[in-house]
């Protein structure tokens, strides 16, 4: 016959020990997971702070210097030799801006897989305030805004930045309208201005672009697997449109 008292004397402490070990393991694992999450959150916040500081201080100052160099390069009383030298310095600063933007994108990309495109587009408004003529810049949203893939958001914002800068600085536009269309099947971002327009050769890529940066915008769109269209007629303004399929624009889990 079973000795119930002896069996209970052995089994109960053994089960209590097992339960204690399991609870200790679960609690320890939970503590370590929570600690790891807190450390990662702190690192991400630090990356966001660094990206914000770089954008709001260094990059903005370099932008200001670049715009001053652009105005100087276009000065009528500048000799051709000095104009060439200023243009070389301008191009150097432009490269610094591009590398700075890329660095900020990498920092922000490490901090978040989703970026608010509307916030980035609204930040471009500061460029309009530095234009030589009074320019009205507005952003219009069609559909329900949703999170975007990091690359799609950053490349779309870069294309808008380039297009808007062209409109402000070179096309002498008084009105720039950015329209973002969030569709279930695609994302469309268009930039329309009422400036002087672009020569057909520049739009088609058969002429030297100068400051237009059309090739760079086309490369960005191609890297994403999207389509960039440019419609321009001198002197009736320019419309640039980037269209991305849903697979490229939106995180998979949103569908």
C-alpha positions in Angstrom: 0.0 0.0 0.0 1.0 3.6 -0.7 2.3 5.5 2.3 0.3 8.7 1.7 2.0 10.7 4.4 5.4 9.8 3.1 4.4 10.4 -0.5 3.0 13.8 0.4 6.1 14.6 2.4 8.2 14.1 -0.6 5.9 15.4 -3.4 4.7 18.7 -1.9 8.2 20.1 -1.2 9.4 18.9 -4.6 6.5 20.5 -6.4 7.0 23.7 -4.4 10.7 23.7 -5.4 9.8 23.3 -9.1 7.2 26.0 -8.9 9.7 28.3 -7.2 12.3 27.6 -9.9 9.8 28.2 -12.7 8.6 31.5 -11.1 12.1 32.6 -10.5 13.0 31.9 -14.1 9.9 33.7 -15.4 10.4 36.7 -13.2 14.1 36.9 -14.0 13.4 36.6 -17.7 10.8 39.3 -17.4 13.1 41.6 -15.5 15.8 41.2 -18.1 13.4 41.7 -21.0 12.1 44.9 -19.3 15.6 46.1 -18.6 16.7 45.4 -22.2 13.6 47.2 -23.5 14.4 50.2 -21.4 18.0 50.3 -22.6 16.9 50.1 -26.2 14.3 52.8 -25.7 16.9 55.0 -24.2 19.3 54.4 -27.1 16.5 55.2 -29.6 15.6 58.4 -27.8 19.3 59.4 -27.9 19.5 58.7 -31.6 16.4 60.8 -32.2 17.8 63.6 -30.1 21.1 63.5 -32.0 19.3 63.5 -35.4 17.1 66.5 -34.2 20.1 68.5 -33.0 22.0 67.8 -36.3 19.0 68.9 -38.3 18.1 72.0 -36.3 21.6 73.3 -35.8 24.4 72.2 -38.1 22.4 71.3 -41.2 20.2 74.4 -41.1 23.3 76.6 -40.8 24.9 74.8 -43.8 21.6 75.3 -45.7 21.8 79.0 -44.9 25.3 79.3 -46.2 24.4 77.4 -49.3 21.6 79.7 -50.1 23.9 82.7 -49.7 26.4 81.1 -52.0 23.7 80.6 -54.6 22.7 84.2 -54.5 26.4 85.3 -54.7 27.0 83.0 -57.7 24.1 84.7 -59.5 25.2 88.2 -58.7 25.6 90.3 -61.9 28.7 92.2 -60.8 30.7 88.9 -60.3 33.5 88.1 -62.7 33.4 84.8 -64.5 36.5 83.6 -62.7 35.0 84.4 -59.3 31.6 83.0 -60.3 33.3 79.7 -61.2 35.1 79.6 -57.8 31.9 80.4 -55.9 30.1 77.7 -57.9 32.7 75.1 -56.9 32.3 76.1 -53.2 28.6 76.0 -53.6 28.8 72.5 -55.0 31.0 71.4 -52.1 28.4 72.7 -49.6 25.6 71.0 -51.5 27.4 67.7 -51.1 27.8 68.4 -47.4 24.0 68.9 -47.2 23.3 65.6 -49.0 25.7 63.7 -46.7 24.3 65.4 -43.7 20.7 64.4 -44.7 21.8 60.8 -45.3 23.4 60.7 -41.8 20.2 62.1 -40.2 18.1 59.6 -42.1 20.3 56.7 -40.8 19.9 57.9 -37.3 16.2 58.3 -37.6 15.9 55.0 -39.4 17.6 53.3 -36.4 15.1 54.9 -34.1 11.9 54.1 -36.0 10.7 52.0 -38.9 7.8 54.4 -39.5 8.2 58.1 -40.3 5.6 60.7 -40.5 5.9 62.0 -44.1 3.5 64.9 -43.4 5.7 66.2 -40.7 8.8 66.1 -43.0 6.9 67.9 -45.7 5.7 70.6 -43.4 9.3 71.2 -42.3 10.2 72.1 -45.9 8.1 75.2 -45.3 11.2 76.9 -43.8 12.9 76.8 -47.2 10.2 79.1 -48.6 10.9 81.7 -46.1 14.5 82.1 -47.4 13.5 82.5 -51.0 14.3 85.7 -52.8 10.6 86.3 -53.6 7.5 85.8 -51.5 6.4 82.1 -51.9 3.3 80.4 -50.6 3.9 76.7 -49.7 1.1 74.4 -48.7 0.6 70.6 -48.2 -2.7 69.0 -49.1 -3.6 65.4 -48.0 -6.0 63.1 -49.8 -7.2 59.9 -48.1 -6.3 58.7 -44.6 -2.7 59.3 -43.6 -0.9 56.1 -42.6 2.6 55.0 -41.6 5.1 54.5 -44.4 8.1 52.4 -44.9 11.2 54.3 -43.9 12.8 54.4 -47.4 9.6 55.4 -49.0 9.1 58.3 -46.6 12.7 59.6 -46.7 13.0 59.3 -50.5 9.6 61.0 -51.1 10.5 63.8 -48.7 13.9 64.2 -50.5 12.2 64.5 -53.9 9.8 67.1 -52.5 12.7 69.0 -51.0 14.6 69.1 -54.3 11.5 70.0 -56.3 10.5 72.8 -53.8 14.0 74.2 -53.8 14.0 74.3 -57.6 10.7 76.1 -57.5 11.8 78.6 -54.8 15.3 79.3 -56.1 15.3 78.8 -59.8 11.7 78.8 -61.1 10.9 81.9 -59.0 7.5 80.4 -58.1 5.1 82.3 -56.0 3.0 79.2 -55.2 4.1 75.7 -54.4 1.5 73.0 -53.6 2.4 69.5 -52.4 -0.4 66.9 -52.6 -0.1 63.5 -50.9 -2.6 60.9 -51.9 -2.9 57.9 -49.6 -4.6 55.1 -51.6 -5.0 51.5 -50.7 -3.2 50.6 -53.9 -0.5 53.3 -54.2 1.0 56.4 -52.7 1.2 59.5 -54.8 3.2 62.7 -53.9 3.0 65.6 -56.4 4.6 69.0 -56.3 3.1 71.8 -58.5 4.4 75.3 -58.9 3.5 78.4 -60.9 7.1 79.3 -61.8 8.8 79.9 -65.1 8.9 76.2 -65.9 11.8 74.0 -67.2 13.1 73.7 -70.8 12.0 70.5 -72.5 15.6 69.4 -72.8 16.1 69.4 -69.1 12.9 67.5 -68.4 13.8 64.9 -71.0 17.4 64.6 -69.8 19.0 65.7 -73.1 20.4 69.0 -71.7 22.7 69.8 -68.8 20.6 70.3 -65.7 22.6 72.8 -63.7 20.9 73.1 -60.4 17.7 71.3 -61.2 18.7 67.8 -59.9 16.2 65.9 -62.1 18.6 63.0 -62.5 18.9 62.6 -58.7 15.1 62.6 -58.3 14.7 60.0 -61.0 17.3 57.8 -59.4 15.5 58.0 -56.0 12.2 57.0 -57.6 13.9 54.1 -59.5 15.6 52.8 -56.3 12.1 52.5 -54.7 10.6 50.8 -57.8 8.4 53.8 -58.3 7.6 56.2 -61.2 8.5 59.8 -61.4 6.8 62.0 -64.0 7.6 65.7 -64.8 5.3 68.0 -66.8 6.6 71.5 -67.4 6.0 74.2 -70.0 7.8 77.5 -70.1 6.5 79.8 -68.6 3.5 77.9 -67.1 5.1 76.1 -64.1 6.1 72.5 -63.4 4.4 69.5 -61.8 6.5 66.6 -60.4 4.7 63.4 -59.3 6.1 60.4 -57.5 3.9 57.3 -57.5 4.8 54.2 -55.5 2.9 50.9 -55.4 1.5 49.9 -52.0 4.1 47.1 -51.5 6.8 49.7 -51.6 5.0 52.5 -49.7 3.3 50.9 -46.8 4.4 48.3 -44.2 3.1 44.9 -45.0 1.0 44.5 -41.8 -1.2 47.5 -42.6 -3.0 45.3 -45.3 
